[in-house]
Amino acid sequence: MVKKQTGETNPSAGSGQSFIKFLGTAGARFVVSTQLRASGGIWFSLDGVNILGDPGPGCLVRCTASRPKMNPARLDAIILTHRHLDHCGDVNIMIEAMTEGGTKKRGALFAPQQALEEDPVVFQYIRKFLSRLEVLKEGGTYQLDSVSFSTPVRHQHPAETYGVNFKTSLGTISWMVDTAFFPELLKHYRGDVLILHSVRYKDENDKEKGIYHLNLEDIKNIVNELRPRVTLLTHFGMTMLRARPHELAERLSEETGCRVIAASDGMRFELAGV
């Protein structure tokens, strides 16, 4: 079972525990630019390996403001799933923090080629601080000490985007990031824990408007099909916030018979028992 903790009283990263901490739950430009929710991304501590996912605007501030603090110098890697600002706004400063101002060559960065070569979001001089830089690709598999992860399929999103499956001693964590729904997703994200980016409340001819995100009906169908042990909703857009994510999660739990939880800023989930 995944244990939910809503307070900020847990040991800091590096204690050996496995957990997921939401440094922010904002999704898309309006919620991010207004900071109705924070946009710091997700910190994964898995089998003693610390991975920062999608450090959006304010990530460093959220790390230092956490209680206890999340020390970036303990990070082993940063993953960018794509180059959009709400996912990469703090990537350069987080690399500096991970490498203690560039004084220690360490840590890894994983990012799509588009984030590195086409109008790159990671500065060239910052890259020299890293001990490892790898390009994410469709069907790619990667190893970080005891943790392996894969990027099974390219998502339907305006930027080159990949979700992630983490393989750990406690089970598989599937992180389905920004995408419009397409059936192939269901073959690739069958983790014990499923993290869904829940930007849209409903489909309002989204693709015709150039909006490629999951909506609430997509989420319900995904949970019904995959039936993970727990589903964590995050990355909320304005329409989802107005509809009250926690109430929607409770409704989804009742309708699907599966445990669905809406994340909140600063929330930490223990992964023991998954």
N, C-alpha and C positions, 0 to 999 in steps of 0.2 A: 504493500500500500504506500502511496505517496502521502507524506505528512505535510500539511499546510501550516505555515507559521506566518502570522501577520505582523508580528512585532519586529523590532530591530535589535533583539537581545541575543542573537546567535553569535558563535565564534566567527572570527574573520576568516576570509579565504586563506587557504593554506593549512587549515586545521586537519585535513585528511578526510573530512566529511564530503559526501556528494550531494550537491544541491543545484537548483536553478534560482537565480536571483534576477528579478526584473528591475533594471535600473531606469526603466521608463516603459510606458505602455501606449505612447502616442503613435498614431498612424496617419500618414499622408500630410500634405503641406499645411492645411489650415490648423489642425490640432497642434502640430509641431510649432508653427510660427506664433501661435497664441500661447503655447505652453499650458493649455488646459490639462494636458498630461505631460509628464516628462518624456524625454526622447533619448535616453541614455543607452538603450539596447539591452542585451541580456548577458549576464555573467554565468557561465557554466563551470561548476567545479565537479569534475568527474574522475573518480579514482585517483585523486590527488593532482590531477592536471587541470589548470585554470585557463579557460578559453573565453574570450570576450567576443560576443557576436554583435555585429552591426552597431558600432559606437556612434550614435547620432549626436546632434547638438546637445551639449550639456553633460556628456558622459563623464568627463573628469570631475565636474562639480558633483554629480550624483555619487560617484565613488567616494569622494572625500566627505560628503555630507551623510553618508550611510552610517548607521550605528549598529555594530562597530564599522569602522571604515573598511572599504575594499581597497587594498593596496595594489595599485597597478604594477608595481615592481615584482609582484608575485605571479603576474600573468605569464603563461607559456606561449600563448598564441592569440592572434586576432583573426577573425573571419569576417570578411565582407561578402555578403550574399549578392550585392549589386551596388552600383555607383550612385544611386539617388541620395540626395542630401540628408534625408531623414535617417539614412542608414550609415552614412560615412562622414558626417559633419565633423566629428572629433577624432577621426582615425589618425591624423598626423600627431596630434598632441598625446594621444594614447600610446602611440609607438614611442614617443619621447619619454613618456612616463614609465612604460614597460622597460625601457633601456636606461633608466635613471639619467635622463637628459642626454642620451647618446654616449654616456661614459662607459657603458658595458654593452658590448656587442652580444645580443641575446634575443631570444624570442623569434616567433615565426609569424608571417602574414600570409593568409590565403585569400585570394581575390580573383574575380573574373578578369580576363584579359582586357575587356573594355574599360575596367576601372583603372588599369595600369597604363594603357597605351593611347586610347582615344580620349583626348582632353582629360588627362589622368587626375585622379582625386588623391593620390598618394605622391607627395613630393619626392623628387629624385634624391635630394640630400638626406631625407629621412630614411630612405630605403637602405642606406649604408649602415644604419645602426642595427639592422636585423641580421640574425645568423641564418635565416632561411626565408625565402620568398617563393611561393608556389602559386601557379595559375590554376584556378578552379575550372574544370571542364565537365561536360555531360558524361556521366558514367565514371567519373574519377573516384579513386579511393586514396586515402591519406592516413598516415600514422603519426600519432603524437604520444610517445612513450607507451603507456598501457591502453590508450584510447585510439580506436580507429574510427574514421568517419568517411562518408561517401556523399557525392553530389549526383544523385541518380538521373535526373532529367532536367533539361532547361525549361524554365517556366515561361508561361505566356504573359509577358510583361514588357513594357517599352524598352527597358534596359536588359542587358545580358544578366540573367538572374538564376540562381540555383538554391534550392533547399538543401537541407543536410540531415543525414541519418547518423547519429552517434551510437557506436557499439561500446558498451561498458560492461563491467562485471555485474551491474545491477539491472541490466536490460538495455533495450534500444530506445533512444529518444529521437523522435521524428520532428523536425522543425520545418513546417511547410510555410515558407515565407511568401512574399507578395506574388500573386498570380491570379489570372482568371481561371475559373474551373475548366478542366478538361479531363476526360475519363482516365487517361494514363496516370494521373496523379494517384489514383487509388491503388495502383500496382506497386508504387514505390515508397509509400509512407505508412508502413504497418508497425510502427513502434509501440512499445508498452505505454509510453508517454507521447502524446501528440500535441504539439504547439502550433496553433493556427493563427495566422494574421487575419484579423476580423475587421476589415476596414469599413465595409458597406453594410447598412441595415437591409436594404433591398435593391434589387436590380431595377434601374431606371434607364433602360437602354444603354447600359454602361459602355459596352464595347463600341457602340456608335459614337459615344462621346470620348473615346480614347481612354476609358477607365478600365483597367485590368486588375481587379481585386475580387476576393471572395466576398459574398454576401451571406446573410444569416441562413437563407435557404440552402445555399451551398454547404455551409457548415453542418447543418442538420443532416444533409444527405451523406456527407463525408463521415460523420460520427456514426450514423446508422450502418454504413457499409463497413467501416474499419473496426469499430467497437474497441477502441483502446482502453486500457485500464483507467486512464484519466486523460481528459482533454483540457489544455490550458489555452484560454483565449487572450490575445493581446493585440497590440497595434491597431487601436480603435480610431476610426475616422469620426468625423463630426456627427454623422447620422447615427452611428452606433452609440456614441456618448449620450446623445439626446434620448435614445431608447433605453438607457440604463443597462450597461453590460451585465451587472450582477443579476439583475432580474431576468435578463435574457438567458443567462447561463443556467439559472434555476429552472426556467421553463424547458430548456433543451434537455436538462437532466431528466425531467419528468417525462418528456415526449420520447426520448431515445432509450431510457433505462440505463444510460451510461453516466459516469461522473464527469460533469463539465464545470469548470471553474473559470471565472473572469479574473484575470490578474489585475493587480493594482500596483501603483508605483512603490517600489521598495519591497514588494512581496518576495518572500523566499520559500522555496519548496524543497523539503528533504526528500531524497530519492531512495532512502533505505527501504528494502523490501520489495522494490519493483522487480 
